[in-house]
C-alpha cells in the first residue's frame, strides 16, 4: 500500500507540473467566457480612427492589377485563391483571399489591411503599420477549445490535458482518502 501511495504522489506531482500552463490558460479563458466585458477592458484594443485615411485620396483609383501587386507582397508564398470588390470599413476595396488570411486594399486611398482570424493590421499606402486590432473573442475561444492557438492539433492538447486532469483528480482523491480510510480502520479495530 505504501508503494502505491508513493507512486500516486509522484504521478500526481508530475501531472500537476505538466498541466499547470493549461490550468492557468483554461482558467483565464474560462473567466473571459463568463466576464467578456471585464477582460476586454483590461486588454489593448482601442478603436483606430480611420477617418484620416479617407482624407488622402489617390489621383486615380487603384485597378485590380495594382491592388493585386500590393496583396502579393503579403504572404508571398500564398497565391490569392479569390478576389472581390467589397465595402470594408466604409471604403470600396479589393479583397484577396489567401490561405493565411485576407489582404484588403482600398481603391480610392491605397491604404490596406491584412486580416487573419486573430488579428487585423492596417497599413498606410506606403506600407507603414498604422494599427493592429486583435480579435480577442476568437483568440480566447480557440485557446479554450483546443488548448493551443490554432486547429493544427485539433483538440489533441485539450484532450490530453482533460485526461491528465482526470488522472490528477483521481490520484488526488486516493492520496487524500487512502490515509484517512486506513486511519478509520485502525480506529475501528481499537474499539
C-alpha positions in Angstrom: 0.0 0.0 0.0 2.9 2.4 0.8 4.5 1.8 -2.6 1.1 2.6 -4.3 0.7 5.7 -2.4 4.3 6.8 -3.1 3.7 6.1 -6.9 0.5 8.0 -6.9 2.1 11.0 -5.1 4.9 11.1 -7.7 2.4 10.7 -10.6 0.2 13.4 -9.0 3.2 15.8 -8.6 4.4 15.4 -12.2 0.9 15.7 -13.7 0.4 18.8 -11.7 3.6 20.3 -13.0 2.8 19.2 -16.6 -0.7 20.7 -16.7 -0.2 23.9 -14.8 0.2 26.0 -18.0 -3.2 24.7 -19.3 -4.8 25.1 -15.8 -3.8 28.8 -16.0 -4.9 29.2 -19.6 -8.2 27.4 -19.1 -8.8 29.4 -16.0 -8.2 32.7 -17.8 -10.1 31.8 -20.9 -13.0 30.4 -18.9 -13.1 33.6 -16.8 -13.1 35.5 -20.1 -16.0 33.5 -21.4 -18.0 34.4 -18.3 -16.9 38.0 -18.0 -16.0 39.2 -21.5 -16.5 42.9 -20.9 -14.3 43.0 -17.8 -11.4 41.1 -19.5 -11.7 43.1 -22.8 -11.4 46.3 -20.7 -8.0 45.1 -19.4 -6.6 44.2 -22.9 -5.2 46.5 -25.5 -7.6 47.3 -28.3 -8.5 50.9 -28.6 -10.5 51.6 -31.8 -8.4 53.2 -34.5 -9.9 56.3 -36.2 -9.9 55.6 -39.9 -11.4 58.9 -40.9 -7.9 60.4 -41.6 -7.4 57.7 -44.2 -10.3 58.9 -46.2 -8.9 62.5 -46.4 -6.0 61.4 -48.6 -7.3 60.3 -52.0 -5.2 58.9 -54.8 -5.2 60.8 -58.1 -6.6 57.7 -59.9 -8.4 54.8 -58.2 -6.4 51.6 -58.0 -7.0 49.0 -60.6 -7.4 45.3 -59.7 -3.9 44.6 -61.1 -2.4 47.4 -58.9 -4.2 46.2 -55.8 -3.1 42.6 -56.6 0.6 43.9 -56.6 0.1 45.2 -53.1 -1.7 42.0 -52.0 1.1 39.8 -53.4 3.7 41.4 -51.1 1.9 39.9 -48.1 2.2 36.2 -47.6 4.1 36.0 -51.0 4.3 32.2 -50.9 0.5 32.0 -50.9 -1.3 32.8 -54.1 -4.7 34.6 -53.8 -7.5 32.0 -54.2 -10.2 34.6 -54.8 -10.7 38.3 -55.2 -13.8 40.5 -54.9 -14.7 44.2 -54.9 -16.2 44.8 -51.4 -17.0 47.6 -49.0 -14.8 47.3 -46.0 -14.8 49.8 -43.1 -16.6 52.3 -45.3 -14.1 52.0 -48.1 -14.6 50.4 -51.6 -11.8 47.9 -51.7 -10.4 44.8 -53.4 -10.3 41.8 -51.1 -7.9 39.0 -51.9 -8.4 35.7 -50.1 -5.2 33.7 -49.3 -4.7 30.6 -47.2 -3.3 32.5 -44.3 -5.9 35.3 -44.4 -7.1 38.2 -46.4 -5.4 41.3 -47.9 -7.9 44.2 -48.4 -6.8 47.2 -50.5 -8.8 50.4 -50.6 -9.4 51.5 -54.2 -9.5 55.3 -53.5 -6.8 55.7 -50.9 -4.4 52.9 -51.4 -4.3 52.0 -47.7 -4.7 48.3 -47.0 -5.3 45.7 -44.3 -4.0 42.2 -43.7 -6.6 40.1 -41.8 -6.3 36.7 -40.2 -8.7 35.1 -37.8 -6.8 36.5 -34.8 -5.6 40.0 -35.9 -6.2 42.8 -38.4 -3.4 45.1 -39.3 -4.0 48.5 -41.0 -1.3 49.9 -43.3 -0.7 53.3 -44.9 -0.3 53.3 -48.7 3.5 53.3 -48.1 3.2 50.1 -46.0 3.7 51.7 -42.6 1.7 49.9 -39.8 -1.0 52.2 -38.5 -3.0 49.9 -36.3 -3.2 46.4 -35.1 -6.5 45.0 -33.9 -6.7 41.7 -32.0 -9.9 39.6 -32.2 -9.8 38.6 -28.6 -13.0 36.6 -28.7 -11.6 34.3 -31.3 -8.2 34.1 -29.6 -9.6 33.1 -26.2 -12.2 30.9 -27.8 -9.7 28.8 -29.7 -7.3 28.6 -26.7 -10.1 27.4 -24.5 -11.4 24.8 -27.1 -8.1 23.4 -28.3 -5.5 24.3 -25.7 -3.4 25.8 -28.4 -3.5 28.8 -30.8 -4.7 27.0 -33.9 -6.6 24.0 -35.1 -3.4 22.2 -36.3 -3.5 19.8 -33.3 -7.4 19.8 -33.4 -8.3 19.2 -29.8 -5.5 16.8 -29.1 -3.7 19.0 -26.5 -7.0 19.9 -24.8 -8.0 16.2 -24.7 -4.6 15.2 -23.3 -5.0 17.9 -20.6 -8.5 16.7 -19.8 -7.3 13.1 -19.4 -4.4 14.4 -17.2 -7.0 16.3 -15.1 -9.0 13.1 -14.6 -5.9 11.2 -13.5 -4.8 14.2 -11.4 -8.2 14.3 -9.7 -8.4 10.6 -9.1 -4.9 10.3 -7.8 -5.6 13.3 -5.5 -8.7 11.6 -4.1 -6.7 8.4 -3.4 -3.7 10.4 -1.9 -6.1 12.3 0.3 -8.6 9.5 1.0 -6.4 6.4 1.5 -4.6 7.6 4.7 -7.9 8.6 6.2 -9.5 5.3 5.3 -6.6 3.4 6.9 -6.8 5.6 10.0 -10.6 4.9 10.2 -10.0 1.2 10.0 -7.4 1.4 12.8 -9.8 3.3 15.0 -12.5 0.7 14.4 -10.1 -2.1 15.4 -9.2 -0.4 18.6 -12.8 -0.5 19.8 
